[in-house]
Amino acid sequence: MLKMENRLKNKENRKAIRSRFANFLSTKCFYILASILFSLSANAQCAMCRAALGGDSNVKKAEAVNNGIVYLMVIPYLLVAVIGVLIYRMYQSKKKKTDH
């Protein structure tokens, strides 16, 4: 009787470990895919910047404007990511407290 209970507990433990591992893999795959998609080079200009910097003589200035636009675009995404990580950690700590 005791062996049967131990087998059931072991089976439940293995199922829990498998589900945690599957969740970990799916989360990891999501982060890898997101990092690949967001690491692609992004050069953007508004219509006014393009008109002001158009032509062959302003190539360096146009690249500088593009880099500035990308730099300014990164800051909001970075802030959202940091806030997301903080919220995730908060929920994980609450989950650990309720589990124990």
ChimeraX attribute file (.defattr): number of C-alpha atoms within 10 A of each C-alpha:
attribute: neighborCount
match mode: 1-to-1
recipient: residues
	/A:1	5
	/A:2	7
	/A:3	8
	/A:4	9
	/A:5	10
	/A:6	11
	/A:7	11
	/A:8	12
	/A:9	12
	/A:10	12
	/A:11	12
	/A:12	12
	/A:13	12
	/A:14	12
	/A:15	12
	/A:16	12
	/A:17	12
	/A:18	12
	/A:19	12
	/A:20	12
	/A:21	12
	/A:22	12
	/A:23	12
	/A:24	12
	/A:25	12
	/A:26	12
	/A:27	12
	/A:28	12
	/A:29	12
	/A:30	12
	/A:31	12
	/A:32	11
	/A:33	12
	/A:34	11
	/A:35	11
	/A:36	10
	/A:37	10
	/A:38	9
	/A:39	9
	/A:40	8
	/A:41	8
	/A:42	10
	/A:43	12
	/A:44	15
	/A:45	16
	/A:46	9
	/A:47	9
	/A:48	9
	/A:49	13
	/A:50	14
	/A:51	10
	/A:52	10
	/A:53	18
	/A:54	13
	/A:55	10
	/A:56	8
	/A:57	9
	/A:58	12
	/A:59	12
	/A:60	11
	/A:61	12
	/A:62	19
	/A:63	15
	/A:64	12
	/A:65	18
	/A:66	19
	/A:67	16
	/A:68	14
	/A:69	16
	/A:70	16
	/A:71	11
	/A:72	11
	/A:73	11
	/A:74	11
	/A:75	11
	/A:76	11
	/A:77	11
	/A:78	11
	/A:79	11
	/A:80	11
	/A:81	12
	/A:82	12
	/A:83	12
	/A:84	12
	/A:85	12
	/A:86	12
	/A:87	12
	/A:88	12
	/A:89	12
	/A:90	11
	/A:91	12
	/A:92	12
	/A:93	12
	/A:94	11
	/A:95	11
	/A:96	9
	/A:97	9
	/A:98	8
	/A:99	7
	/A:100	5
